[in-house]
Amino acid sequence: MSNFNEKMAQYKALVEENLKNYNSHTEVNEPQKNLIDAMNYSLEAGGKRIRPALVFAFCEALGGNIKNAVAPAAAIEMIHTFSLIHDDLPAMDNDDFRRGKPSCHKQFNEALAILAGDALSVLPFEIIADSQELSSDQKVLIISVLANSVGRDGMIGGQVIDMENEERDDVTEEELRNMYRCKTGQLIAVSCVMGTICGEGGSIHMQAAAEYGLRIGLAFQIIDDILDITSTQEELGKPVGSDERENKRTLVSLLGIEKAQKIADKATSEALEWLDAFEDNAFLKELTETLLRRKN
């Protein structure tokens, strides 16, 4: 466990260092100071940094140089942060706290929070395109898979499905699984896929990484939904019970905690099997088990 914790700490430190480098104040962007401050406020709010850790880990699982994964790892954390800023807005989940701190729109204002999220949704593509470590082919492929995972067929599309489900009382398990796949699974899966691209893996590795990520995404969201019922605001760093207040349809509300937990357990077991495609998978296996057991 100590080796796992050390590796995770290394990944977190690396991504946080580069997040600062990619969004720093300069004389040129001084007029945008307030925007940069709002972006960094949310970027530096903490979090588990699971998605960038997956980029680094899949790159290293293939024997790749971790430096090649720096830009995509920072990019995915920016995309994730943009989604959290927008999720917290009054028009969406209307949450006043995120990671134990006031949400971006409460610390600044709604307009600046929207624009900070917008900026964090496009800066990642500039970062990847400008990377000195990746080949042109790698950049094009990474930008393509990342854009797909974020947009209509990915996270944003999943958020729309989630919102529309609030108006329904006939949502099925299959429909909820599809929503989880888009809203949560795609961003986790693309983290894994980008790591394999950085590590110069082939199509077999990319498929295995995607299948792993989609299953971990399903389990991850189910555990999130369970914790929204069983945890406290102090433990989660954000309000609990928000799913019920917002009338959100989840696998937990549909099937109950016990059955939902079994689905998460099964998805995790299947994910572990897909890791067999990677020889150096010890860290990834421990991370997988840790995500299933997490309490926040």
C-alpha positions in Angstrom: 0.0 0.0 0.0 2.9 2.4 0.7 4.2 2.0 -2.9 0.7 2.7 -4.1 0.3 5.8 -2.0 3.7 7.1 -3.0 2.9 6.6 -6.7 -0.5 8.3 -6.3 1.2 11.2 -4.5 3.7 11.5 -7.3 0.9 11.7 -9.9 -1.0 14.3 -7.9 2.0 16.5 -7.4 2.9 16.3 -11.1 -0.5 17.2 -12.4 -0.9 20.0 -9.8 2.5 21.5 -10.7 1.6 21.5 -14.4 -1.9 22.9 -13.9 -0.3 26.0 -12.3 2.2 26.2 -15.2 -0.5 26.0 -17.8 -2.7 28.7 -16.3 -0.4 31.2 -14.7 -0.5 35.0 -14.6 1.6 36.9 -17.2 1.9 40.5 -18.2 0.1 39.6 -21.4 -3.0 38.2 -19.8 -3.1 40.7 -16.9 -6.5 42.1 -18.1 -7.9 38.5 -17.7 -6.7 38.3 -14.1 -10.2 37.7 -12.6 -10.9 34.9 -15.1 -7.6 33.2 -14.4 -8.2 33.5 -10.6 -11.6 31.9 -11.0 -10.2 29.1 -13.1 -7.4 28.4 -10.6 -9.7 28.7 -7.6 -11.5 25.6 -8.9 -8.4 23.8 -10.3 -6.7 24.2 -7.0 -9.6 23.1 -4.8 -8.2 19.7 -4.3 -9.8 16.4 -5.4 -8.6 12.9 -5.9 -7.0 13.6 -9.3 -8.2 10.2 -10.5 -8.5 11.0 -14.2 -4.9 12.4 -14.6 -3.6 9.5 -12.5 -5.2 7.1 -15.0 -3.5 8.9 -17.9 -0.1 8.6 -16.2 -0.7 5.0 -15.0 -1.8 3.7 -18.4 1.2 5.4 -20.1 3.6 3.8 -17.6 1.8 0.4 -17.8 3.0 0.3 -21.4 6.6 1.4 -20.5 6.0 4.9 -21.8 7.7 8.1 -20.6 5.5 9.9 -18.0 6.5 13.2 -19.5 4.5 12.3 -22.6 1.4 12.2 -20.5 1.7 15.6 -18.8 -0.4 17.6 -21.2 -3.2 15.1 -21.6 -3.3 14.6 -17.8 -3.6 18.3 -17.1 -6.2 18.6 -19.9 -8.5 15.9 -18.5 -8.4 17.6 -15.1 -9.3 20.9 -16.6 -12.2 19.3 -18.5 -13.4 17.6 -15.3 -13.1 20.9 -13.3 -15.1 22.8 -16.0 -17.9 20.2 -15.6 -17.9 20.7 -11.8 -18.1 24.5 -12.1 -21.1 24.2 -14.4 -22.8 21.4 -12.5 -22.8 23.6 -9.3 -24.6 26.5 -11.0 -28.1 27.4 -10.0 -29.4 26.4 -13.4 -28.0 22.9 -12.9 -27.5 21.2 -9.5 -27.5 24.5 -7.5 -24.8 23.4 -5.0 -23.1 26.1 -2.9 -20.1 24.0 -1.9 -17.5 21.9 -3.7 -14.7 20.1 -2.0 -15.4 21.8 1.3 -15.2 25.3 -0.2 -17.8 27.7 -1.7 -18.6 26.8 -5.3 -17.0 28.9 -8.0 -20.2 30.9 -8.6 -20.5 31.6 -4.8 -16.8 32.7 -4.5 -17.0 34.9 -7.6 -20.3 35.3 -9.4 -22.4 33.3 -11.8 -21.2 35.0 -15.0 -17.6 34.6 -14.1 -18.1 31.0 -13.1 -19.7 30.2 -16.4 -16.8 31.9 -18.3 -14.2 30.1 -16.1 -15.8 26.8 -17.0 -15.9 27.8 -20.7 -12.2 28.7 -20.6 -11.4 25.4 -18.9 -13.3 23.5 -21.7 -11.1 24.9 -24.5 -7.6 25.4 -22.9 -7.0 21.6 -22.8 -7.0 21.4 -26.6 -4.4 24.2 -26.9 -2.3 22.5 -24.3 -2.3 19.1 -26.2 -1.7 20.8 -29.5 1.3 22.7 -28.2 2.9 19.7 -26.4 6.5 19.2 -27.3 6.5 15.6 -26.1 3.8 14.1 -28.4 3.9 13.4 -32.1 1.5 15.0 -34.5 -0.4 11.8 -34.9 -0.7 11.3 -31.2 -2.0 14.9 -30.8 -4.6 14.5 -33.4 -5.8 11.2 -32.0 -5.9 12.5 -28.4 -7.8 15.6 -29.4 -10.3 13.5 -31.3 -11.0 11.0 -28.6 -11.1 13.7 -25.9 -13.6 15.9 -27.8 -15.8 13.0 -28.4 -15.8 12.0 -24.8 -16.7 15.5 -23.7 -19.4 16.6 -26.2 -22.7 15.4 -27.6 -22.0 11.7 -27.3 -20.1 12.0 -24.0 -20.2 13.9 -20.8 -22.3 16.9 -21.9 -24.8 14.6 -23.6 -25.0 12.5 -20.5 -25.7 15.6 -18.4 -28.6 16.4 -20.7 -30.0 12.9 -20.3 -29.6 13.2 -16.5 -31.5 16.5 -16.4 -34.3 15.2 -18.6 -34.7 12.1 -16.4 -35.6 14.4 -13.5 -38.9 15.0 -15.3 -39.7 11.3 -15.6 -40.9 8.5 -13.3 -40.4 5.7 -15.8 -36.6 5.7 -16.2 -35.3 2.1 -16.7 -32.1 0.5 -15.5 -30.9 0.3 -19.1 -31.5 4.1 -19.6 -29.6 4.9 -16.4 -26.7 2.7 -17.4 -26.5 4.6 -20.7 -26.6 7.9 -18.8 -23.8 6.8 -16.5 -21.8 5.6 -19.5 -22.0 9.1 -21.1 -21.9 11.4 -18.1 -19.2 9.7 -16.1 -17.8 6.7 -18.0 -16.7 8.5 -21.1 -14.4 10.9 -19.3 -12.8 8.1 -17.2 -12.5 5.9 -20.3 -10.8 8.6 -22.4 -8.3 9.2 -19.5 -7.2 5.6 -19.9 -7.2 5.7 -23.7 -5.1 8.9 -23.8 -2.6 7.2 -21.5 -2.3 4.3 -23.9 -1.7 6.7 -26.8 1.0 8.5 -24.8 2.6 5.1 -24.1 2.4 4.2 -27.8 0.0 1.3 -27.2 -1.8 -0.4 -30.1 -5.5 -0.8 -30.9 -5.8 -3.8 -28.6 -4.5 -1.7 -25.7 -6.8 1.2 -26.6 -9.8 -1.1 -26.6 -8.9 -2.7 -23.3 -8.3 0.7 -21.7 -11.7 2.0 -22.9 -13.6 -1.1 -21.7 -11.8 -0.9 -18.4 -12.6 2.8 -18.1 -16.3 2.4 -18.9 -16.7 -0.2 -16.2 -14.8 1.9 -13.6 -17.0 4.8 -14.6 -20.1 2.8 -13.9 -18.8 1.7 -10.5 -17.5 5.1 -9.7 -20.9 6.8 -10.3 -22.8 4.2 -8.3 -20.5 4.7 -5.3 -21.0 8.5 -5.7 -24.7 7.9 -5.6 -24.5 5.7 -2.5 -22.3 8.2 -0.7 -24.8 10.9 -1.5 -27.2 9.0 0.8 -24.9 7.5 3.4 -22.1 10.1 3.8 -21.9 13.5 5.4 -21.1 17.0 4.0 -17.9 17.0 6.0 -16.7 13.7 4.5 -17.7 14.6 0.9 -16.8 18.3 0.9 -20.2 19.0 -0.7 -23.8 18.8 0.2 -25.3 15.3 0.6 -28.8 14.3 -0.3 -28.7 16.5 -3.4 -29.9 13.6 -5.7 -33.2 13.3 -3.8 -33.6 17.1 -3.6 -33.1 17.5 -7.3 -35.3 14.5 -8.0 -32.4 12.8 -9.8 -32.9 9.2 -11.1 -30.1 6.9 -10.1 -29.5 3.2 -10.0 -29.6 3.5 -6.2 -33.0 5.2 -6.2 -34.3 2.6 -8.7 -32.8 -0.6 -7.3 -31.7 0.2 -3.7 -28.3 0.4 -2.2 -27.7 -3.3 -2.0 -28.5 -4.1 -5.6 -26.6 -1.0 -6.8 -23.6 -2.0 -4.8 -23.6 -5.5 -6.5 -23.6 -3.8 -9.9 -20.6 -1.7 -8.8 -18.8 -4.9 -7.6 -19.5 -6.7 -10.8 -18.3 -3.8 -13.0 -15.1 -3.5 -10.9 -14.4 -7.3 -11.3 -14.9 -7.0 -15.1 -12.7 -3.9 -15.2 -9.9 -5.8 -13.5 -10.1 -8.5 -16.2 -9.5 -5.9 -18.9 -6.2 -4.9 -17.2 -4.7 -8.3 -18.1 -3.9 -6.7 -21.5 -1.3 -4.6 -19.6 1.8 -6.4 -18.2 2.7 -3.7 -15.6 -0.8 -3.4 -14.0 -0.1 -3.6 -10.3 -0.8 0.1 -9.5 -3.9 0.1 -11.7 -5.3 -3.0 -10.0 -4.8 -1.4 -6.6 -6.3 1.9 -7.7 -9.4 0.0 -9.0 -10.0 -1.7 -5.7 -9.4 1.6 -3.8 -12.1 3.4 -5.9 -14.6 0.7 -5.0 -13.9 1.0 -1.3 -13.7 4.8 -1.1 -15.7 6.8 1.5 -15.5 10.2 -0.2 
